[in-house]
Amino acid sequence: MERLHHEVALLEMRAEQLRIHLRSLPFTSAEGRKVRAILAAMRFKIKILKQFEYGIGKGRGTAPLH
């Protein structure tokens, strides 16, 4: 479970770095679209990891992470 906490923390820090970088880019730029796509994937992964982490705390969610 500690590994999940660490993984979520790292993803949240990286997402914050990308949000800061995104503010410096024009909205319609190719790099801006790429960063927004990466952020969306990271938000999804954080959400899934948090749900999995919650499930482990409740005795569910015994599937291994890869």
N, CA, C and O atoms as a Tripos MOL2 file, in Angstrom:
@<TRIPOS>MOLECULE
protein
  264   263    66     0     0
PROTEIN
NO_CHARGES

@<TRIPOS>ATOM
      1 N           0.8260   -1.1900    0.0000 N.3       1 MET1
      2 CA          0.0000    0.0000    0.0000 C.3       1 MET1
      3 C           0.8720    1.2560    0.0000 C.2       1 MET1
      4 O           0.5030    2.2750   -0.5840 O.2       1 MET1
      5 N           2.0200    1.1760    0.6530 N.am      2 GLU2
      6 CA          2.9410    2.3170    0.6700 C.3       2 GLU2
      7 C           3.4080    2.6510   -0.7440 C.2       2 GLU2
      8 O           3.6020    3.8180   -1.0850 O.2       2 GLU2
      9 N           3.5850    1.6190   -1.5570 N.am      3 ARG3
     10 CA          4.0010    1.8270   -2.9460 C.3       3 ARG3
     11 C           2.9530    2.6280   -3.7120 C.2       3 ARG3
     12 O           3.2980    3.4700   -4.5410 O.2       3 ARG3
     13 N           1.6850    2.3700   -3.4390 N.am      4 LEU4
     14 CA          0.6180    3.1190   -4.1010 C.3       4 LEU4
     15 C           0.6420    4.5870   -3.7020 C.2       4 LEU4
     16 O           0.4840    5.4680   -4.5470 O.2       4 LEU4
     17 N           0.8400    4.8490   -2.4140 N.am      5 HIS5
     18 CA          0.9410    6.2410   -1.9500 C.3       5 HIS5
     19 C           2.0650    6.9640   -2.6840 C.2       5 HIS5
     20 O           1.9030    8.0950   -3.1410 O.2       5 HIS5
     21 N           3.2040    6.2880   -2.7860 N.am      6 HIS6
     22 CA          4.3710    6.8810   -3.4330 C.3       6 HIS6
     23 C           4.0950    7.1450   -4.9130 C.2       6 HIS6
     24 O           4.4180    8.2170   -5.4230 O.2       6 HIS6
     25 N           3.5040    6.1800   -5.5940 N.am      7 GLU7
     26 CA          3.1820    6.3210   -7.0190 C.3       7 GLU7
     27 C           2.2170    7.4830   -7.2610 C.2       7 GLU7
     28 O           2.4120    8.2680   -8.1890 O.2       7 GLU7
     29 N           1.1860    7.5940   -6.4370 N.am      8 VAL8
     30 CA          0.2110    8.6780   -6.5780 C.3       8 VAL8
     31 C           0.8880   10.0280   -6.3300 C.2       8 VAL8
     32 O           0.6440   10.9910   -7.0570 O.2       8 VAL8
     33 N           1.7360   10.0950   -5.3050 N.am      9 ALA9
     34 CA          2.4250   11.3530   -5.0080 C.3       9 ALA9
     35 C           3.3150   11.7850   -6.1700 C.2       9 ALA9
     36 O           3.3330   12.9610   -6.5360 O.2       9 ALA9
     37 N           4.0400   10.8550   -6.7400 N.am     10 LEU10
     38 CA          4.9010   11.1850   -7.8860 C.3      10 LEU10
     39 C           4.0800   11.6580   -9.0890 C.2      10 LEU10
     40 O           4.4470   12.6260   -9.7540 O.2      10 LEU10
     41 N           2.9850   10.9800   -9.3600 N.am     11 LEU11
     42 CA          2.1240   11.3830  -10.4770 C.3      11 LEU11
     43 C           1.5310   12.7630  -10.2480 C.2      11 LEU11
     44 O           1.4490   13.5650  -11.1780 O.2      11 LEU11
     45 N           1.1200   13.0460   -9.0240 N.am     12 GLU12
     46 CA          0.5460   14.3620   -8.7250 C.3      12 GLU12
     47 C           1.5900   15.4630   -8.8670 C.2      12 GLU12
     48 O           1.2800   16.5480   -9.3570 O.2      12 GLU12
     49 N           2.8240   15.1950   -8.4440 N.am     13 MET13
     50 CA          3.8900   16.2060   -8.6000 C.3      13 MET13
     51 C           4.1860   16.4500  -10.0720 C.2      13 MET13
     52 O           4.3220   17.5970  -10.4990 O.2      13 MET13
     53 N           4.2860   15.3810  -10.8470 N.am     14 ARG14
     54 CA          4.5600   15.5240  -12.2800 C.3      14 ARG14
     55 C           3.4180   16.2410  -12.9930 C.2      14 ARG14
     56 O           3.6500   17.0580  -13.8830 O.2      14 ARG14
     57 N           2.1970   15.9360  -12.6030 N.am     15 ALA15
     58 CA          1.0400   16.6070  -13.2050 C.3      15 ALA15
     59 C           1.0880   18.1020  -12.9150 C.2      15 ALA15
     60 O           0.7690   18.9130  -13.7840 O.2      15 ALA15
     61 N           1.4790   18.4660  -11.7140 N.am     16 GLU16
     62 CA          1.5810   19.8960  -11.3780 C.3      16 GLU16
     63 C           2.6550   20.5660  -12.2340 C.2      16 GLU16
     64 O           2.4590   21.6860  -12.7050 O.2      16 GLU16
     65 N           3.7730   19.8990  -12.4360 N.am     17 GLN17
     66 CA          4.8170   20.4540  -13.3000 C.3      17 GLN17
     67 C           4.2940   20.6640  -14.7200 C.2      17 GLN17
     68 O           4.5680   21.6880  -15.3450 O.2      17 GLN17
     69 N           3.5510   19.7000  -15.2170 N.am     18 LEU18
     70 CA          3.0030   19.8280  -16.5690 C.3      18 LEU18
     71 C           1.9600   20.9390  -16.6520 C.2      18 LEU18
     72 O           1.8920   21.6470  -17.6570 O.2      18 LEU18
     73 N           1.1440   21.1010  -15.6040 N.am     19 ARG19
     74 CA          0.1590   22.2010  -15.6060 C.3      19 ARG19
     75 C           0.8600   23.5590  -15.6500 C.2      19 ARG19
     76 O           0.4030   24.4720  -16.3380 O.2      19 ARG19
     77 N           1.9580   23.6910  -14.9260 N.am     20 ILE20
     78 CA          2.7270   24.9380  -14.9450 C.3      20 ILE20
     79 C           3.2850   25.1680  -16.3490 C.2      20 ILE20
     80 O           3.2080   26.2790  -16.8750 O.2      20 ILE20
     81 N           3.8410   24.1330  -16.9480 N.am     21 HIS21
     82 CA          4.3840   24.2480  -18.2980 C.3      21 HIS21
     83 C           3.2840   24.5930  -19.3010 C.2      21 HIS21
     84 O           3.4960   25.3950  -20.2100 O.2      21 HIS21
     85 N           2.1270   23.9940  -19.1340 N.am     22 LEU22
     86 CA          1.0130   24.2210  -20.0530 C.3      22 LEU22
     87 C           0.5880   25.6910  -20.0710 C.2      22 LEU22
     88 O           0.1830   26.2080  -21.1120 O.2      22 LEU22
     89 N           0.6800   26.3570  -18.9310 N.am     23 ARG23
     90 CA          0.2960   27.7800  -18.8710 C.3      23 ARG23
     91 C           1.1570   28.6590  -19.7710 C.2      23 ARG23
     92 O           0.7300   29.7370  -20.1850 O.2      23 ARG23
     93 N           2.3850   28.1940  -20.0760 N.am     24 SER24
     94 CA          3.2770   28.9980  -20.9110 C.3      24 SER24
     95 C           3.0860   28.7300  -22.4010 C.2      24 SER24
     96 O           3.7150   29.3860  -23.2300 O.2      24 SER24
     97 N           2.2300   27.7800  -22.7460 N.am     25 LEU25
     98 CA          2.0410   27.4070  -24.1470 C.3      25 LEU25
     99 C           0.7620   28.0070  -24.7130 C.2      25 LEU25
    100 O          -0.2250   28.1660  -23.9950 O.2      25 LEU25
    101 N           0.7790   28.3400  -26.0020 N.am     26 PRO26
    102 CA         -0.4680   28.7590  -26.6510 C.3      26 PRO26
    103 C          -1.4660   27.6040  -26.6400 C.2      26 PRO26
    104 O          -1.0810   26.4450  -26.7960 O.2      26 PRO26
    105 N          -2.7280   27.9150  -26.4600 N.am     27 PHE27
    106 CA         -3.7560   26.8870  -26.3270 C.3      27 PHE27
    107 C          -3.8130   25.9710  -27.5400 C.2      27 PHE27
    108 O          -4.0350   24.7680  -27.3960 O.2      27 PHE27
    109 N          -3.6160   26.5220  -28.7270 N.am     28 THR28
    110 CA         -3.7740   25.7340  -29.9580 C.3      28 THR28
    111 C          -2.4850   25.0830  -30.4350 C.2      28 THR28
    112 O          -2.4840   24.4510  -31.4910 O.2      28 THR28
    113 N          -1.3960   25.2130  -29.7020 N.am     29 SER29
    114 CA         -0.1310   24.6370  -30.1580 C.3      29 SER29
    115 C          -0.1600   23.1160  -30.0680 C.2      29 SER29
    116 O          -0.9000   22.5330  -29.2750 O.2      29 SER29
    117 N           0.6640   22.4920  -30.9020 N.am     30 ALA30
    118 CA          0.7600   21.0320  -30.9070 C.3      30 ALA30
    119 C           1.2830   20.5250  -29.5630 C.2      30 ALA30
    120 O           0.8020   19.5180  -29.0430 O.2      30 ALA30
    121 N           2.2610   21.2200  -29.0120 N.am     31 GLU31
    122 CA          2.8010   20.8070  -27.7130 C.3      31 GLU31
    123 C           1.7490   20.9520  -26.6120 C.2      31 GLU31
    124 O           1.6870   20.1330  -25.6960 O.2      31 GLU31
    125 N           0.9240   21.9970  -26.7060 N.am     32 GLY32
    126 CA         -0.1490   22.1780  -25.7330 C.3      32 GLY32
    127 C          -1.1510   21.0360  -25.7840 C.2      32 GLY32
    128 O          -1.6000   20.5510  -24.7450 O.2      32 GLY32
    129 N          -1.5030   20.6060  -26.9900 N.am     33 ARG33
    130 CA         -2.4210   19.4670  -27.1260 C.3      33 ARG33
    131 C          -1.8020   18.2010  -26.5520 C.2      33 ARG33
    132 O          -2.4750   17.4100  -25.8900 O.2      33 ARG33
    133 N          -0.5130   18.0200  -26.8130 N.am     34 LYS34
    134 CA          0.1880   16.8380  -26.3040 C.3      34 LYS34
    135 C           0.2040   16.8490  -24.7710 C.2      34 LYS34
    136 O          -0.0670   15.8270  -24.1410 O.2      34 LYS34
    137 N           0.5170   17.9830  -24.1790 N.am     35 VAL35
    138 CA          0.5740   18.0960  -22.7160 C.3      35 VAL35
    139 C          -0.8080   17.8700  -22.1100 C.2      35 VAL35
    140 O          -0.9270   17.2030  -21.0820 O.2      35 VAL35
    141 N          -1.8550   18.4170  -22.7320 N.am     36 ARG36
    142 CA         -3.2120   18.1890  -22.2230 C.3      36 ARG36
    143 C          -3.5850   16.7120  -22.2840 C.2      36 ARG36
    144 O          -4.2460   16.2040  -21.3780 O.2      36 ARG36
    145 N          -3.1670   16.0200  -23.3420 N.am     37 ALA37
    146 CA         -3.4450   14.5870  -23.4510 C.3      37 ALA37
    147 C          -2.7000   13.8030  -22.3700 C.2      37 ALA37
    148 O          -3.2590   12.8840  -21.7720 O.2      37 ALA37
    149 N          -1.4630   14.1570  -22.1240 N.am     38 ILE38
    150 CA         -0.6780   13.4960  -21.0780 C.3      38 ILE38
    151 C          -1.3030   13.7470  -19.7100 C.2      38 ILE38
    152 O          -1.3950   12.8370  -18.8860 O.2      38 ILE38
    153 N          -1.7330   14.9870  -19.4730 N.am     39 LEU39
    154 CA         -2.3790   15.3110  -18.1940 C.3      39 LEU39
    155 C          -3.6680   14.5230  -17.9990 C.2      39 LEU39
    156 O          -3.9520   14.0540  -16.8970 O.2      39 LEU39
    157 N          -4.4380   14.3800  -19.0550 N.am     40 ALA40
    158 CA         -5.6860   13.6140  -18.9490 C.3      40 ALA40
    159 C          -5.3840   12.1550  -18.5950 C.2      40 ALA40
    160 O          -6.0690   11.5610  -17.7620 O.2      40 ALA40
    161 N          -4.3670   11.5850  -19.2230 N.am     41 ALA41
    162 CA         -3.9850   10.2050  -18.9160 C.3      41 ALA41
    163 C          -3.4910   10.0840  -17.4820 C.2      41 ALA41
    164 O          -3.7910    9.1020  -16.8030 O.2      41 ALA41
    165 N          -2.7410   11.0690  -17.0190 N.am     42 MET42
    166 CA         -2.2310   11.0470  -15.6460 C.3      42 MET42
    167 C          -3.3700   11.1720  -14.6360 C.2      42 MET42
    168 O          -3.3740   10.4890  -13.6120 O.2      42 MET42
    169 N          -4.3310   12.0430  -14.9280 N.am     43 ARG43
    170 CA         -5.4860   12.1750  -14.0180 C.3      43 ARG43
    171 C          -6.2460   10.8620  -13.9280 C.2      43 ARG43
    172 O          -6.6880   10.4620  -12.8510 O.2      43 ARG43
    173 N          -6.3940   10.1950  -15.0650 N.am     44 PHE44
    174 CA         -7.0820    8.9120  -15.0870 C.3      44 PHE44
    175 C          -6.3060    7.8780  -14.2540 C.2      44 PHE44
    176 O          -6.8980    7.1380  -13.4680 O.2      44 PHE44
    177 N          -5.0040    7.8350  -14.4280 N.am     45 LYS45
    178 CA         -4.1880    6.8700  -13.6910 C.3      45 LYS45
    179 C          -4.2280    7.1530  -12.1920 C.2      45 LYS45
    180 O          -4.3210    6.2250  -11.3890 O.2      45 LYS45
    181 N          -4.1590    8.4220  -11.8130 N.am     46 ILE46
    182 CA         -4.2440    8.7910  -10.3960 C.3      46 ILE46
    183 C          -5.5810    8.3500   -9.8240 C.2      46 ILE46
    184 O          -5.6430    7.8000   -8.7240 O.2      46 ILE46
    185 N          -6.6450    8.5910  -10.5680 N.am     47 LYS47
    186 CA         -7.9810    8.2010  -10.1130 C.3      47 LYS47
    187 C          -8.0660    6.6920   -9.8970 C.2      47 LYS47
    188 O          -8.5810    6.2360   -8.8760 O.2      47 LYS47
    189 N          -7.5620    5.9220  -10.8540 N.am     48 ILE48
    190 CA         -7.6050    4.4610  -10.7570 C.3      48 ILE48
    191 C          -6.7540    3.9800   -9.5860 C.2      48 ILE48
    192 O          -7.1780    3.1040   -8.8330 O.2      48 ILE48
    193 N          -5.5650    4.5400   -9.4260 N.am     49 LEU49
    194 CA         -4.7050    4.1280   -8.3130 C.3      49 LEU49
    195 C          -5.3400    4.4350   -6.9640 C.2      49 LEU49
    196 O          -5.2450    3.6390   -6.0300 O.2      49 LEU49
    197 N          -5.9890    5.5940   -6.8630 N.am     50 LYS50
    198 CA         -6.6520    5.9420   -5.6060 C.3      50 LYS50
    199 C          -7.8160    4.9990   -5.3270 C.2      50 LYS50
    200 O          -8.0250    4.6010   -4.1810 O.2      50 LYS50
    201 N          -8.5750    4.6360   -6.3570 N.am     51 GLN51
    202 CA         -9.6660    3.6820   -6.1690 C.3      51 GLN51
    203 C          -9.1280    2.3210   -5.7590 C.2      51 GLN51
    204 O          -9.6930    1.6610   -4.8860 O.2      51 GLN51
    205 N          -8.0470    1.9060   -6.3820 N.am     52 PHE52
    206 CA         -7.4240    0.6290   -6.0370 C.3      52 PHE52
    207 C          -6.9140    0.6580   -4.6000 C.2      52 PHE52
    208 O          -7.0900   -0.2990   -3.8460 O.2      52 PHE52
    209 N          -6.2820    1.7670   -4.2350 N.am     53 GLU53
    210 CA         -5.7620    1.9450   -2.8890 C.3      53 GLU53
    211 C          -6.9060    1.8930   -1.8640 C.2      53 GLU53
    212 O          -6.7690    1.2730   -0.8100 O.2      53 GLU53
    213 N          -8.0070    2.5330   -2.1720 N.am     54 TYR54
    214 CA         -9.1700    2.5110   -1.2850 C.3      54 TYR54
    215 C          -9.7040    1.0910   -1.1560 C.2      54 TYR54
    216 O         -10.0860    0.6580   -0.0690 O.2      54 TYR54
    217 N          -9.7290    0.3710   -2.2740 N.am     55 GLY55
    218 CA        -10.2020   -1.0090   -2.2520 C.3      55 GLY55
    219 C          -9.3350   -1.9050   -1.3950 C.2      55 GLY55
    220 O          -9.8510   -2.7880   -0.7090 O.2      55 GLY55
    221 N          -8.0270   -1.6980   -1.4190 N.am     56 ILE56
    222 CA         -7.1230   -2.4980   -0.5960 C.3      56 ILE56
    223 C          -7.3820   -2.2300    0.8810 C.2      56 ILE56
    224 O          -7.3710   -3.1490    1.7000 O.2      56 ILE56
    225 N          -7.6130   -0.9750    1.2100 N.am     57 GLY57
    226 CA         -7.8950   -0.6160    2.6040 C.3      57 GLY57
    227 C          -9.1760   -1.2460    3.1150 C.2      57 GLY57
    228 O          -9.3270   -1.4580    4.3180 O.2      57 GLY57
    229 N         -10.0920   -1.5430    2.2220 N.am     58 LYS58
    230 CA        -11.3730   -2.1390    2.6040 C.3      58 LYS58
    231 C         -11.3720   -3.6570    2.4410 C.2      58 LYS58
    232 O         -12.4040   -4.3020    2.6220 O.2      58 LYS58
    233 N         -10.2080   -4.2330    2.0970 N.am     59 GLY59
    234 CA        -10.1480   -5.6750    1.9370 C.3      59 GLY59
    235 C         -10.4830   -6.1510    0.5380 C.2      59 GLY59
    236 O         -10.5270   -7.3570    0.2940 O.2      59 GLY59
    237 N         -10.7200   -5.2320   -0.3860 N.am     60 ARG60
    238 CA        -10.9730   -5.6040   -1.7770 C.3      60 ARG60
    239 C          -9.7490   -5.2130   -2.5870 C.2      60 ARG60
    240 O          -8.7490   -4.7620   -2.0300 O.2      60 ARG60
    241 N          -9.8240   -5.3830   -3.8840 N.am     61 GLY61
    242 CA         -8.7540   -4.9080   -4.7640 C.3      61 GLY61
    243 C          -7.4700   -5.6890   -4.6220 C.2      61 GLY61
    244 O          -6.4140   -5.0980   -4.3940 O.2      61 GLY61
    245 N          -7.5290   -7.0000   -4.7500 N.am     62 THR62
    246 CA         -6.3410   -7.8160   -4.5790 C.3      62 THR62
    247 C          -5.5940   -8.0680   -5.8890 C.2      62 THR62
    248 O          -4.6140   -8.8130   -5.8990 O.2      62 THR62
    249 N          -6.0320   -7.4700   -6.9800 N.am     63 ALA63
    250 CA         -5.3570   -7.6620   -8.2600 C.3      63 ALA63
    251 C          -4.0000   -6.9840   -8.2350 C.2      63 ALA63
    252 O          -3.8720   -5.8830   -7.6990 O.2      63 ALA63
    253 N          -2.9800   -7.6220   -8.8070 N.am     64 PRO64
    254 CA         -1.6280   -7.0110   -8.8110 C.3      64 PRO64
    255 C          -1.5620   -5.8540   -9.7960 C.2      64 PRO64
    256 O          -2.2490   -5.8530  -10.8180 O.2      64 PRO64
    257 N          -0.7400   -4.8860   -9.4820 N.am     65 LEU65
    258 CA         -0.4910   -3.7680  -10.3950 C.3      65 LEU65
    259 C           0.6950   -4.1210  -11.2760 C.2      65 LEU65
    260 O           1.6490   -4.7460  -10.8140 O.2      65 LEU65
    261 N           0.6430   -3.7280  -12.5310 N.am     66 HIS66
    262 CA          1.7560   -3.9840  -13.4440 C.3      66 HIS66
    263 C           2.2490   -2.6970  -13.9830 C.2      66 HIS66
    264 O           3.1900   -2.6800  -14.7770 O.2      66 HIS66
@<TRIPOS>BOND
     1     1     2 1
     2     2     3 1
     3     3     4 2
     4     3     5 am
     5     5     6 1
     6     6     7 1
     7     7     8 2
     8     7     9 am
     9     9    10 1
    10    10    11 1
    11    11    12 2
    12    11    13 am
    13    13    14 1
    14    14    15 1
    15    15    16 2
    16    15    17 am
    17    17    18 1
    18    18    19 1
    19    19    20 2
    20    19    21 am
    21    21    22 1
    22    22    23 1
    23    23    24 2
    24    23    25 am
    25    25    26 1
    26    26    27 1
    27    27    28 2
    28    27    29 am
    29    29    30 1
    30    30    31 1
    31    31    32 2
    32    31    33 am
    33    33    34 1
    34    34    35 1
    35    35    36 2
    36    35    37 am
    37    37    38 1
    38    38    39 1
    39    39    40 2
    40    39    41 am
    41    41    42 1
    42    42    43 1
    43    43    44 2
    44    43    45 am
    45    45    46 1
    46    46    47 1
    47    47    48 2
    48    47    49 am
    49    49    50 1
    50    50    51 1
    51    51    52 2
    52    51    53 am
    53    53    54 1
    54    54    55 1
    55    55    56 2
    56    55    57 am
    57    57    58 1
    58    58    59 1
    59    59    60 2
    60    59    61 am
    61    61    62 1
    62    62    63 1
    63    63    64 2
    64    63    65 am
    65    65    66 1
    66    66    67 1
    67    67    68 2
    68    67    69 am
    69    69    70 1
    70    70    71 1
    71    71    72 2
    72    71    73 am
    73    73    74 1
    74    74    75 1
    75    75    76 2
    76    75    77 am
    77    77    78 1
    78    78    79 1
    79    79    80 2
    80    79    81 am
    81    81    82 1
    82    82    83 1
    83    83    84 2
    84    83    85 am
    85    85    86 1
    86    86    87 1
    87    87    88 2
    88    87    89 am
    89    89    90 1
    90    90    91 1
    91    91    92 2
    92    91    93 am
    93    93    94 1
    94    94    95 1
    95    95    96 2
    96    95    97 am
    97    97    98 1
    98    98    99 1
    99    99   100 2
   100    99   101 am
   101   101   102 1
   102   102   103 1
   103   103   104 2
   104   103   105 am
   105   105   106 1
   106   106   107 1
   107   107   108 2
   108   107   109 am
   109   109   110 1
   110   110   111 1
   111   111   112 2
   112   111   113 am
   113   113   114 1
   114   114   115 1
   115   115   116 2
   116   115   117 am
   117   117   118 1
   118   118   119 1
   119   119   120 2
   120   119   121 am
   121   121   122 1
   122   122   123 1
   123   123   124 2
   124   123   125 am
   125   125   126 1
   126   126   127 1
   127   127   128 2
   128   127   129 am
   129   129   130 1
   130   130   131 1
   131   131   132 2
   132   131   133 am
   133   133   134 1
   134   134   135 1
   135   135   136 2
   136   135   137 am
   137   137   138 1
   138   138   139 1
   139   139   140 2
   140   139   141 am
   141   141   142 1
   142   142   143 1
   143   143   144 2
   144   143   145 am
   145   145   146 1
   146   146   147 1
   147   147   148 2
   148   147   149 am
   149   149   150 1
   150   150   151 1
   151   151   152 2
   152   151   153 am
   153   153   154 1
   154   154   155 1
   155   155   156 2
   156   155   157 am
   157   157   158 1
   158   158   159 1
   159   159   160 2
   160   159   161 am
   161   161   162 1
   162   162   163 1
   163   163   164 2
   164   163   165 am
   165   165   166 1
   166   166   167 1
   167   167   168 2
   168   167   169 am
   169   169   170 1
   170   170   171 1
   171   171   172 2
   172   171   173 am
   173   173   174 1
   174   174   175 1
   175   175   176 2
   176   175   177 am
   177   177   178 1
   178   178   179 1
   179   179   180 2
   180   179   181 am
   181   181   182 1
   182   182   183 1
   183   183   184 2
   184   183   185 am
   185   185   186 1
   186   186   187 1
   187   187   188 2
   188   187   189 am
   189   189   190 1
   190   190   191 1
   191   191   192 2
   192   191   193 am
   193   193   194 1
   194   194   195 1
   195   195   196 2
   196   195   197 am
   197   197   198 1
   198   198   199 1
   199   199   200 2
   200   199   201 am
   201   201   202 1
   202   202   203 1
   203   203   204 2
   204   203   205 am
   205   205   206 1
   206   206   207 1
   207   207   208 2
   208   207   209 am
   209   209   210 1
   210   210   211 1
   211   211   212 2
   212   211   213 am
   213   213   214 1
   214   214   215 1
   215   215   216 2
   216   215   217 am
   217   217   218 1
   218   218   219 1
   219   219   220 2
   220   219   221 am
   221   221   222 1
   222   222   223 1
   223   223   224 2
   224   223   225 am
   225   225   226 1
   226   226   227 1
   227   227   228 2
   228   227   229 am
   229   229   230 1
   230   230   231 1
   231   231   232 2
   232   231   233 am
   233   233   234 1
   234   234   235 1
   235   235   236 2
   236   235   237 am
   237   237   238 1
   238   238   239 1
   239   239   240 2
   240   239   241 am
   241   241   242 1
   242   242   243 1
   243   243   244 2
   244   243   245 am
   245   245   246 1
   246   246   247 1
   247   247   248 2
   248   247   249 am
   249   249   250 1
   250   250   251 1
   251   251   252 2
   252   251   253 am
   253   253   254 1
   254   254   255 1
   255   255   256 2
   256   255   257 am
   257   257   258 1
   258   258   259 1
   259   259   260 2
   260   259   261 am
   261   261   262 1
   262   262   263 1
   263   263   264 2
@<TRIPOS>SUBSTRUCTURE
     1 MET1         2 RESIDUE 1 A MET
     2 GLU2         6 RESIDUE 1 A GLU
     3 ARG3        10 RESIDUE 1 A ARG
     4 LEU4        14 RESIDUE 1 A LEU
     5 HIS5        18 RESIDUE 1 A HIS
     6 HIS6        22 RESIDUE 1 A HIS
     7 GLU7        26 RESIDUE 1 A GLU
     8 VAL8        30 RESIDUE 1 A VAL
     9 ALA9        34 RESIDUE 1 A ALA
    10 LEU10       38 RESIDUE 1 A LEU
    11 LEU11       42 RESIDUE 1 A LEU
    12 GLU12       46 RESIDUE 1 A GLU
    13 MET13       50 RESIDUE 1 A MET
    14 ARG14       54 RESIDUE 1 A ARG
    15 ALA15       58 RESIDUE 1 A ALA
    16 GLU16       62 RESIDUE 1 A GLU
    17 GLN17       66 RESIDUE 1 A GLN
    18 LEU18       70 RESIDUE 1 A LEU
    19 ARG19       74 RESIDUE 1 A ARG
    20 ILE20       78 RESIDUE 1 A ILE
    21 HIS21       82 RESIDUE 1 A HIS
    22 LEU22       86 RESIDUE 1 A LEU
    23 ARG23       90 RESIDUE 1 A ARG
    24 SER24       94 RESIDUE 1 A SER
    25 LEU25       98 RESIDUE 1 A LEU
    26 PRO26      102 RESIDUE 1 A PRO
    27 PHE27      106 RESIDUE 1 A PHE
    28 THR28      110 RESIDUE 1 A THR
    29 SER29      114 RESIDUE 1 A SER
    30 ALA30      118 RESIDUE 1 A ALA
    31 GLU31      122 RESIDUE 1 A GLU
    32 GLY32      126 RESIDUE 1 A GLY
    33 ARG33      130 RESIDUE 1 A ARG
    34 LYS34      134 RESIDUE 1 A LYS
    35 VAL35      138 RESIDUE 1 A VAL
    36 ARG36      142 RESIDUE 1 A ARG
    37 ALA37      146 RESIDUE 1 A ALA
    38 ILE38      150 RESIDUE 1 A ILE
    39 LEU39      154 RESIDUE 1 A LEU
    40 ALA40      158 RESIDUE 1 A ALA
    41 ALA41      162 RESIDUE 1 A ALA
    42 MET42      166 RESIDUE 1 A MET
    43 ARG43      170 RESIDUE 1 A ARG
    44 PHE44      174 RESIDUE 1 A PHE
    45 LYS45      178 RESIDUE 1 A LYS
    46 ILE46      182 RESIDUE 1 A ILE
    47 LYS47      186 RESIDUE 1 A LYS
    48 ILE48      190 RESIDUE 1 A ILE
    49 LEU49      194 RESIDUE 1 A LEU
    50 LYS50      198 RESIDUE 1 A LYS
    51 GLN51      202 RESIDUE 1 A GLN
    52 PHE52      206 RESIDUE 1 A PHE
    53 GLU53      210 RESIDUE 1 A GLU
    54 TYR54      214 RESIDUE 1 A TYR
    55 GLY55      218 RESIDUE 1 A GLY
    56 ILE56      222 RESIDUE 1 A ILE
    57 GLY57      226 RESIDUE 1 A GLY
    58 LYS58      230 RESIDUE 1 A LYS
    59 GLY59      234 RESIDUE 1 A GLY
    60 ARG60      238 RESIDUE 1 A ARG
    61 GLY61      242 RESIDUE 1 A GLY
    62 THR62      246 RESIDUE 1 A THR
    63 ALA63      250 RESIDUE 1 A ALA
    64 PRO64      254 RESIDUE 1 A PRO
    65 LEU65      258 RESIDUE 1 A LEU
    66 HIS66      262 RESIDUE 1 A HIS
